[in-house]
Amino acid sequence: MVQRNKNIAKLQAGYLFPEINRRKSEFIAKNPDAKIISLGIGNTTEPLQSTAVKALKDASEAMGTAEGYSGYGDEQGMTALREKIAEKFYNNIIPADEIFVSDGAKCDTGRLQMMFGSDSTIAVQDPSYPVYVDSAVIMGQSQLYNKDNDQFNGIEYMPCTAENGFFPELKAADVIYFCSPNNPTGAVATKEQLTKLVKFAKDNKSIIVFDAAYAEFISDPDLPKSIYEIEGADEVAIEVCSFSKPFGYTGVRLGWTVVPKALKFEDGSSVRDDWNRIMTTVFNGASNIIQTATINMLNDEGMKEMRELVAFYMENARLIKNALDSYGFTTYGGDNAPYIWVKTDKMDSWEAFSYILETAHIVTTPGAGFGPAGDGYVRFSAFGGRENILEAIDRMKGLSL
Ligand code: PL4
């Protein structure tokens, strides 16, 4: 018999989001008439913008012609798309050959673990997007789960709390995962804070994996959208990013990772070259239809439509936050991020999740699902249709957490 991978056996439960869906389905099975509103998983709900629809149609039709057909492409992505990403999201301060196009930020996060290997150590914000910890455990970067503190031994957890303004005391590790705008707290790191992070990484010879999946949700011009706005970050940071949320591409699938040439391993070898080796070995390129369409969509009109879509979700965030504040809840985030982080005082986060589901028929995400410091909070996602958001706000009236 084949032995089970001992690292997978260390994981304590199923992956968070399928577990949320499982509990939602269980509730629906018992309460078939309940009109559930899902503000749990951060999943986009609004149709694709017109520029994207036209570009996708055109790219698909071209594939049906002898001149327009293409098969496998470069694993790193189409050059024209890498150039467009450099231009539209980095004002060309990042060269196109440091940008690797992919099928999404989550997938790249998993593949990055493969590049770092099982001997490296990691530090994570606590709470954080569960992919960082779970994929590190699967890669063998942790020891066993410790039930006393709800942490994996061998992983450095950096608590992000209301008391520290959701910017943690930094801890040394080979790889430091940092997400801003943050999932789940909705906090956005300032330039000073990211400068501190970059300096810390330099001093401790760490590599930062900066998850900027929600960068386009920042409207405050003083807040950095990319780690590369910080001087010297190209020597210490990788950045993962995504078309999912700002462009409604959650199901379309497209993202990218920046690995600067200046970033080196301890032995002086190039991190970019190893990432190139990983991508060319285990990835076969993002869909050419999606890439071609996105090249043609990343024009002034497409960017304008993206900003309108982001503004729509951020109006949802404002509505949720204002309503919950007016009901007396303590909330964080929601200003430059599509998540609202809500304090629970009388119950733990899984109890709050169940209470909100059973009382208001709203699915949220329990804070503990993102790490032990997330307990005592639930996350509301601002991704939803306006009618549902308004209805959810109404249903939250009178609840007490
Ligand atoms: C549910 C910080 C959502 N099944 O779409 P991608 O792969 O380009 O980006 C995923 C991603 C990357 N980085 C951060 C994210 O928050 C996300 C998406 N997170 C959420 O509700 O927290 C969707 C989760 C999905 C998943 O597991 O990713």
Residues whose N, C-alpha, C, O or C-beta is under 5 A from the ligand:
A	BS01	PL4	F17 G40 I41 G42 D103 G104 A105 K106 C107 Y129 C179 N183 D211 A213 S242 S244 L254 G255
